[in-house]
């Protein structure tokens, strides 16, 4: 049996193990080690596995993962998310579709201190969805807005998925984080326009029967609740664009700022939240580190088997244009998103697909944004749709999973349109990182 066939069998067994529920990190490491042993023998395979595992988890960039995870848990522990929503709702809530638009804007702002789509979706499903229903929004649309707006949190830095992508691919984590800003804002704008359209033309779904008006004084008082978020944004992005610290170093600084703000705002009540946040950070980080190590072992197996090189040659032989290639890749991730979570998709596909970029002359930052957006769209598609499940977990009793998937459908369509725009216009993704890193 030749090495290429062994590689194909290894991939097939990996898929089978994932479908059976084996942890992705364990499955990747096991298949990678056994496959390498068959190809090169026991001792070289063991030495190779230990070396690549250590090299991967000892990466300097990896320190940003637990930092960003801790930041997200600390941010959800206090009233930051509630204050953001209340403040923006005071200003926007009186407009057509205002509460829904305020929810999208709140998720965008919250994304600057929480790099998780799932956390963002669940937090605002608790805070914003009941308020939307109170004002006459259809329950499916209310929770669909919250589930879908969580996607923005994974584009606006700090984004855990951008960090994961950068570590697995070797691309600049700093450039990837900055590249997500403009696409995230574009997606927020598209979602807001969709809600406005529903409010204007579908009064059966957005009735706004109990609109509350706020005085200018109340609006100005509401803005004061945004000062913690403003502090985080000004220090983080001001420091990055001012050259004071790198985007990677910003992870540590921002996490420290959020920790201090939580202590100041919650005082004695903050300490149980801090302990719980650090415990969850340790648990989640250990899981991700295991995935990184397993992915490194599996990548080595793909190289030894020749699968990686054959995949590159096969794609090159298709003679696709850049747009055609990216459309094909987006469809691959959309299909995978029906069965796998985000990190699993990246760990399996990056070793196979990333080497193609150099041969086709595609900007890796531009490609990464397309991939991340495609993966995020999978967060609201059945049957896996993790953001939808996160919203359902905290939803009111009369809301079903089907309701939330139905409410997310318009935003799925809008997200697909945005994805095509990102594919057709690369500067949307590359302008900011190119400008910032040229200073």
Buried (B, 14 or more C-beta within 10 A) or exposed (E): EEBEEBBEBBBEBBBEBBEEEBBBBEBBBBBBBBBBBBBBEEEEBEEBBEEBBEEBBEBEBBBBBBBBBBBBBBBBBBBBBBBBBBBBBBBBBBBBBBBBBBBBBBBBBBBBBBBBBBBBBBBBBBBBBBBBBEBBBBBBBBBBBBBBBBBBBBBBBBBBBBBBBBBBBEBBBBBBBBBBBBBBBBBBEBBBBBBBBBBEEBEEBBBBEEBEEBEEEEEEEBBEBBEBBEBBBEBBBEBBEEEEBBBBBBBBBBBBBBBEBBBEBBEEEBEEBBEEBBEBBEEBBEEBBBBBBBBBBBBBBBBBBBBBEBBBEEBEEEEBEBEEBBBEBBEBBBEBBEBBBBBBBBBBBBBBBBBBBEEBEBBBBBBBBBBBBBBBBBBBBEEBBBBBBBBBEBBEEEBBBEBBBBBBBBBBEBBBEBBBBBBEEBEBBBBBBBEBEEE
